[in-house]
Amino acid sequence: MKNNHNYGLYAIAVAIAFVGALVLGMPLGSLALLAIVVACPLMMFFMMRGMHGGHGGGDQHTDQSDPLHKHDHHPGGRP
């Protein structure tokens, strides 16, 4: 998996959506409230993604006695 961060493009998209909503007549107070409500799940998403390193290495847990991983199926016949 390629680790590609396009946060600048996301910021531009949000700015375009914000200006577009203002042009269409949405009140600034409603946009501010929406920004606050949306900020929490977005921060959680990015923090949890960063917590795992943002790479596709997966879990390298090999202890088969762990009841949470005992029945995991691994591709290629890996135990």
N, C-alpha and C positions, 0 to 999 in steps of 0.2 A: 504494500500500500504506500502510495506516495504521500509524504507529509508536506502538503502545500497549504500555506496560510494566505488567503486572499481577504484579509480583514479590511483593507482599504476599499476593495470593491463592495463589500458589505456596507461600509460606512457611506459610500456614495449612493448606493441603492436606498438606504434609509433616509438620507437627506433628500433625495428626489421624491420619495413617497411623502415625506413631511411637507415639503413645499407644495406638492400636488394636492394634498389634503387641505392645506391652507387656501390654495387657489380655488378649490371647489367649495369653499365656504364652511369648513369644519372649524368650530371655535378653538382658539388656542388652549383654553382650559381643558377641553376634552382631549386634545392631543397630549398635553402634559400628563394627564391622568393615565392615558393609554401607555405612554412611555414608561411611567412608573410601574404599571401592572406588568408590562412585557419585560422590563429589565430584570426582574427576579428570575424567571425561568431561563432567560438567556444567560445570565451570569452563572446559574447552576450548570447549564449545558457546557459552557466553556471551561468552568473550573473542573468538572468531572472529567472532561476530555483531557485537560492538562494533567490531571492526577494520574492518568494511565500513560502518560508520556506521549500520547497522540500517535502511536505507531501500531502497526498491526501484528506485533509479535505474539500477542495472546498470552494466556496464562501458562506459565512454565511449571505449574505445580505437579509434582510426580508422586506424592505420598498417596498410595492407594487406600490407606486406612481412613482417609478423610471421608466421612459419610456424605458430604456435599458433592464430592467429585468422583465417588466410587462408580457411578453408572454413566459417566460422561463417555461419549463416543468420539474417538479421535480419527481423523481421516488417515488413510494409509496403514491402518492396523496398528498404529502406535498405542502402547498401553496407557 
